[in-house]
Amino acid sequence: MFKTFVSALTVVFALVAFIAPQQAKAKEGDSHHLVIQVNANDPALMNLALNNAVQSKAEYAKSGMDLEVEVVAYGPGLKMLLPNSPVAARIQNLAANDGGINFAACGNTMKKMSKKTGKSVELLEFSNIKMVPAGVVHIMQRQDQGWHYIKP
C-alpha cells in the first residue's frame, strides 16, 4: 500500500512540474511573439513575409494585444535586407512608421557573401535591423523562448 501511495504521489508531482510552467505561460498572455523565416531570394516570398508580419500585428492590435515580430533572413533570403532589396521601400516605410517589425540578418551568410565578393556586406540602414551570429540558430533560440514560428 505504501508503494502505491508513493507511486501516486510521484505521478502528482510530475504532473504539477509539467502543468505549472504551462499555466505560467498562459497567464503571461499580454505579450506575444512571432518569428518569420526568409531564406530565398524571391520578391514574392519577401512580400508575403512582410504581409504576414503586418497583418498579424494588425489582428493582434484589434484585440488590444501586442505582437512582437521579427523577420530572420539568411542564405539567399539575406538579399531582402541589402540596399538593392526588392522590398527595401517597404522595410524603410515600416521602420519610419514604427511598424514594430524587427529584422535579423544572418552573420554566417554575411561572412560568406563578403568572402565571395571580396567586400563587406552592407545592410539597409534602419535601426530595426540587427545582425545575429547564425540565422537558423537564432530562429531555434526564439522557438525555445516560446516564439511562434512561420515560414511563408
PAZAPA-4460 file (N, C-alpha, C; in steps of 0.05 Angstrom, whole numbers, plus 32768, in hexadecimal, padded with zeros to 4 digits):
% residues 152
    n_x    n_y    n_z   ca_x   ca_y   ca_z    c_x    c_y    c_z   seq   type   mol
   8010   7FE8   8000   8000   8000   8000   8011   8019   8000     1      M     A
   8027   8018   8010   8039   8030   8011   8045   8035   7FF6     2      F     A
   804D   801F   7FE7   8058   8022   7FCC   8044   802F   7FB9     3      K     A
   802B   8028   7FBB   8016   8034   7FAB   8013   8051   7FB1     4      T     A
   8014   8058   7FCA   8012   8074   7FD3   8029   8084   7FC8     5      F     A
   8041   807A   7FCA   8059   8088   7FC0   8058   808A   7FA2     6      V     A
   804F   8076   7F94   804D   8077   7F77   8039   808C   7F6F     7      S     A
   8022   808D   7F7C   800E   80A1   7F76   8018   80BD   7F7C     8      A     A
   8026   80C0   7F92   8031   80DA   7F99   8046   80E3   7F84     9      L     A
   8056   80D1   7F7A   806A   80D7   7F66   805C   80E0   7F4C    10      T     A
   8046   80D4   7F45   8037   80DC   7F2D   802C   80F8   7F31    11      V     A
   8021   80FE   7F48   8016   8118   7F4E   802C   812E   7F4B    12      V     A
   8043   8128   7F57   8059   813C   7F56   8062   8140   7F39    13      F     A
   8063   812A   7F2A   806C   812C   7F0D   8058   813D   7EFE    14      A     A
   803E   8139   7F03   8029   8149   7EF5   802B   8167   7EFD    15      L     A
   802F   816C   7F16   8032   8188   7F1F   804A   8195   7F12    16      V     A
   8060   8186   7F11   8079   8191   7F05   8074   8197   7EE7    17      A     A
   8064   8187   7EDA   805E   818C   7EBD   8049   81A2   7EB9    18      F     A
   8034   81A2   7EC9   801E   81B4   7EC5   8024   81D0   7ECE    19      I     A
   8032   81D4   7EE4   8037   81EF   7EEF   8044   8201   7EDA    20      A     A
   805A   81F8   7ECC   8066   820B   7EB9   8052   8211   7EA2    21      P     A
   8042   81FE   7E9A   802E   8202   7E85   801A   8218   7E8D    22      Q     A
   8011   8216   7EA6   7FFE   822A   7EB0   800B   8245   7EB2    23      Q     A
   8024   8246   7EBA   8032   8260   7EBC   8034   826D   7EA1    24      A     A
   8039   825D   7E8C   803B   8268   7E71   8020   8273   7E69    25      K     A
   800A   8265   7E6F   7FF0   826E   7E67   7FE9   8288   7E75    26      A     A
   7FF2   828C   7E8E   7FEC   82A4   7E9D   7FFC   82BC   7E92    27      K     A
   8012   82B7   7E85   8023   82CC   7E7B   8017   82D7   7E61    28      E     A
   8000   82CF   7E59   7FF3   82D5   7E3F   7FF4   82F2   7E36    29      G     A
   7FFD   8305   7E45   7FFD   8320   7E3C   8010   8325   7E25    30      D     A
   8026   8317   7E23   803A   831B   7E0F   803C   8302   7DFD    31      S     A
   803C   8307   7DE4   803D   82F1   7DD1   8054   82F6   7DBD    32      H     A
   805F   82E0   7DB3   8077   82E2   7DA2   8075   82CF   7D8A    33      H     A
   807E   82DA   7D73   807E   82CB   7D5A   8099   82CF   7D4C    34      L     A
   80A5   82B9   7D44   80BE   82BA   7D34   80B7   82AE   7D18    35      V     A
   80BF   82BD   7D04   80BA   82B6   7CE8   80D4   82B1   7CDA    36      I     A
   80D6   829A   7CCC   80EE   8293   7CBE   80ED   829B   7CA0    37      Q     A
   8103   82A7   7C96   8106   82AD   7C7A   8121   82A2   7C71    38      V     A
   8121   828D   7C61   813A   8281   7C58   813C   827D   7C3A    39      N     A
   812C   828D   7C2B   812C   828B   7C0E   812D   82A8   7C02    40      A     A
   813C   82AB   7BED   813D   82C4   7BDF   8126   82C5   7BCB    41      N     A
   810F   82C9   7BD6   80F6   82C9   7BC6   80E5   82E0   7BD0    42      D     A
   80E2   82F5   7BBF   80D2   830C   7BC7   80B6   8306   7BD0    43      P     A
   80A9   82F2   7BC3   808E   82EA   7BCB   808E   82DF   7BE8    44      A     A
   80A2   82CF   7BEE   80A4   82C4   7C09   80AA   82DA   7C1E    45      L     A
   80BC   82EC   7C16   80C2   8302   7C28   80AA   8313   7C2E    46      M     A
   809A   8319   7C19   8081   8328   7C1D   806D   8319   7C2E    47      N     A
   806C   82FF   7C29   8059   82EE   7C39   8062   82EF   7C57    48      L     A
   807C   82ED   7C5C   8085   82EE   7C78   807E   8309   7C84    49      A     A
   8081   831F   7C76   807A   8339   7C80   805C   833C   7C84    50      L     A
   804C   8331   7C71   802F   8331   7C74   8027   8321   7C8D    51      N     A
   8033   830A   7C91   802D   82FA   7CA9   8033   830A   7CC2    52      N     A
   804A   8317   7CC2   8052   8327   7CDA   803E   833E   7CDF    53      A     A
   8038   834D   7CCB   8027   8364   7CCE   800A   835C   7CD6    54      V     A
   8000   8348   7CC8   7FE4   833F   7CCD   7FE2   8332   7CE9    55      Q     A
   7FF6   8323   7CF1   7FF5   8316   7D0C   7FF5   832C   7D21    56      S     A
   8006   8340   7D1F   8006   8356   7D32   7FEB   8364   7D33    57      K     A
   7FDF   8368   7D1C   7FC6   8376   7D1A   7FB0   8366   7D28    58      A     A
   7FAF   834C   7D24   7F9B   833B   7D30   7F9E   833B   7D4F    59      E     A
   7FB6   8339   7D58   7FBA   833A   7D75   7FB2   8356   7D80    60      Y     A
   7FB9   836B   7D72   7FB2   8386   7D7B   7F94   8389   7D7E    61      A     A
   7F85   837D   7D6C   7F67   837F   7D6D   7F5D   8374   7D87    62      K     A
   7F6B   8361   7D92   7F63   8355   7DAC   7F70   8362   7DC4    63      S     A
   7F7F   8378   7DBE   7F8C   8386   7DD4   7FA5   8378   7DDE    64      G     A
   7FB0   8367   7DCE   7FC8   8358   7DD6   7FE0   8361   7DC5    65      M     A
   7FF7   835F   7DD1   8010   8365   7DC3   801C   834C   7DB8    66      D     A
   8027   834F   7DA0   8035   8339   7D93   8051   8343   7D8A    67      L     A
   8065   8337   7D95   8081   833D   7D8C   8087   832A   7D75    68      E     A
   8090   8336   7D5F   8096   8326   7D47   80B3   832A   7D3F    69      V     A
   80C0   8315   7D38   80DC   8316   7D2F   80DE   8305   7D15    70      E     A
   80E9   8311   7D00   80EE   8303   7CE7   810B   82FC   7CE6    71      V     A
   8112   82E3   7CE4   812D   82DA   7CE3   8134   82D1   7CC7    72      V     A
   8148   82DF   7CBB   8151   82DA   7CA0   816C   82CD   7CA0    73      A     A
   816E   82B7   7C91   8188   82A9   7C8E   818A   829C   7C73    74      Y     A
   81A2   8293   7C6C   81A6   8286   7C52   819E   829B   7C3C    75      G     A
   8193   8291   7C26   818B   82A3   7C11   8176   82B8   7C1A    76      P     A
   8168   82B2   7C30   8154   82C5   7C3A   8160   82DE   7C46    77      G     A
   817A   82DE   7C4C   8187   82F6   7C57   8185   830D   7C44    78      L     A
   8182   8308   7C2A   817F   831D   7C16   8167   8330   7C1D    79      K     A
   8155   8326   7C2D   813E   8336   7C36   8147   834E   7C45    80      M     A
   815E   834C   7C53   8167   8361   7C65   817F   8371   7C5A    81      L     A
   8185   836D   7C40   819A   837C   7C33   818F   8395   7C25    82      L     A
   81A0   83A9   7C20   8197   83C3   7C14   8188   83BF   7BFA    83      P     A
   818E   83AB   7BEA   8180   83A7   7BD1   8169   8393   7BD3    84      N     A
   815F   8390   7BEB   8149   837D   7BF0   812F   8386   7BE1    85      S     A
   8121   8372   7BD6   8108   8379   7BC9   80F2   8383   7BDC    86      P     A
   80F7   8380   7BF6   80E3   8389   7C0A   80EF   839E   7C1D    87      V     A
   8105   83AB   7C14   8112   83C0   7C24   80FF   83D6   7C2C    88      A     A
   80EE   83DF   7C19   80DC   83F5   7C1E   80C7   83ED   7C34    89      A     A
   80BE   83D5   7C33   80AA   83CC   7C47   80B7   83CB   7C62    90      R     A
   80D0   83C0   7C63   80DE   83BE   7C7D   80E3   83DA   7C88    91      I     A
   80EB   83ED   7C77   80F0   8408   7C7F   80D6   8415   7C8A    92      Q     A
   80C0   8410   7C7C   80A6   841B   7C85   809E   840F   7CA0    93      N     A
   80A3   83F6   7CA4   809D   83E9   7CBE   80AE   83F6   7CD4    94      L     A
   80C7   83FA   7CCE   80D9   8406   7CE2   80D1   8423   7CE8    95      A     A
   80CA   8432   7CD3   80C3   844E   7CD6   80A9   8451   7CE6    96      A     A
   8097   843F   7CE3   807D   8440   7CF0   807C   8430   7D09    97      N     A
   8093   8427   7D13   8095   8417   7D2B   8081   8400   7D2A    98      D     A
   8084   83F0   7D15   8072   83DA   7D11   8075   83C3   7D25    99      G     A
   8089   83C5   7D36   808D   83B1   7D4A   8096   8396   7D3F   100      G     A
   80A2   8397   7D28   80AC   837E   7D1C   80CA   8381   7D1A   101      I     A
   80D8   836E   7D26   80F5   836F   7D26   8100   835A   7D13   102      N     A
   8119   835E   7D0C   8126   834C   7CF9   8141   8343   7D04   103      F     A
   8148   832A   7CFE   8162   831E   7D06   8170   8313   7CED   104      A     A
   8189   831C   7CE9   8199   8312   7CD3   81AD   82FE   7CDD   105      A     A
   81B0   82E8   7CCE   81C2   82D2   7CD6   81DF   82DA   7CD1   106      C     A
   81EE   82D9   7CE7   820B   82E0   7CE6   821A   82CC   7CD5   107      G     A
   8213   82B2   7CD7   8221   829E   7CC7   821D   82A3   7CA9   108      N     A
   8205   82AA   7CA1   8200   82B0   7C85   8210   82C9   7C7C   109      T     A
   8210   82DD   7C8E   821F   82F6   7C87   823D   82F0   7C83   110      M     A
   8249   82DF   7C94   8265   82D8   7C91   826A   82CA   7C77   111      K     A
   8258   82B7   7C70   825C   82A8   7C57   8259   82BB   7C3F   112      K     A
   8246   82CD   7C40   8242   82E0   7C2A   825B   82F2   7C27   113      M     A
   8265   82FB   7C3E   827D   830C   7C3E   8295   82FE   7C32   114      S     A
   8298   82E5   7C3A   82AF   82D5   7C2F   82AC   82D1   7C11   115      K     A
   8294   82CC   7C08   828F   82C7   7BEC   8294   82E0   7BDB   116      K     A
   828A   82F7   7BE5   828C   8310   7BD6   82A6   8320   7BDB   117      T     A
   82B3   831A   7BF1   82CC   8328   7BF8   82C7   8343   7C05   118      G     A
   82AE   8349   7C0C   82A8   8362   7C1A   8292   835D   7C2F   119      K     A
   8291   8370   7C43   827E   836C   7C58   8261   836F   7C4F   120      S     A
   8250   8361   7C5B   8233   8362   7C54   8226   8379   7C64   121      V     A
   8219   838B   7C56   820B   83A1   7C62   81ED   839A   7C64   122      E     A
   81E2   839F   7C7C   81C5   839B   7C80   81B7   83B5   7C7C   123      L     A
   819D   83B3   7C78   818C   83CB   7C78   8191   83DB   7C92   124      L     A
   8191   83F4   7C90   8198   8405   7CA8   8180   840D   7CB8   125      E     A
   8175   83F9   7CC6   815E   83FF   7CD7   8164   83F3   7CF3   126      F     A
   815A   8400   7D07   8161   83F8   7D22   8153   83DD   7D2A   127      S     A
   8140   83D4   7D1B   8132   83BC   7D22   813E   83A3   7D15   128      N     A
   8157   83A5   7D0B   8165   838E   7CFF   817E   8389   7D11   129      I     A
   8180   8370   7D1A   8198   8369   7D2A   81A4   8350   7D1D   130      K     A
   81BE   834D   7D22   81CC   8335   7D19   81CC   8321   7D30   131      M     A
   81C6   8308   7D29   81C8   82F2   7D3C   81DD   82DF   7D32   132      V     A
   81EB   82D1   7D43   8200   82BF   7D3A   81F8   82AA   7D25   133      P     A
   81E1   829D   7D2A   81D7   8288   7D18   81B9   8289   7D17   134      A     A
   81AE   828E   7CFF   8191   8291   7CFC   8181   8279   7D05   135      G     A
   8189   8261   7CFD   817A   8249   7D05   817B   8245   7D23   136      V     A
   8192   8249   7D2F   8194   8246   7D4C   8183   825B   7D5A   137      V     A
   8183   8273   7D4F   8173   8289   7D5B   8155   8281   7D5B   138      H     A
   814C   8275   7D45   8130   826C   7D44   812B   8257   7D59   139      I     A
   813E   8244   7D5B   813B   822F   7D6F   813A   823B   7D8C   140      M     A
   814A   824F   7D91   814A   825B   7DAB   8130   8269   7DB0   141      Q     A
   8126   8277   7D9C   810C   8284   7D9F   80F6   826F   7DA6   142      R     A
   80F6   8259   7D98   80E3   8244   7D9D   80E6   8239   7DBA   143      Q     A
   80FF   8236   7DC3   8104   822D   7DDF   80F8   8241   7DF2   144      D     A
   80F8   825B   7DEB   80ED   8270   7DFC   80CF   8272   7DFA   145      Q     A
   80C2   8261   7DEA   80A5   8261   7DE8   809A   8271   7DD1   146      G     A
   80AB   827B   7DBF   80A1   8289   7DA8   8093   8276   7D94   147      W     A
   807E   8280   7D87   8072   8270   7D72   8082   8274   7D58   148      H     A
   8083   825F   7D48   8094   825F   7D30   8083   825A   7D17   149      Y     A
   8089   826A   7D02   807D   8264   7CE8   8092   8268   7CD2   150      I     A
   808E   8259   7CBE   809E   825B   7CA5   808A   825E   7C8E   151      K     A
   8088   8276   7C84   8075   827A   7C6E   807D   826B   7C55   152      P     A
***
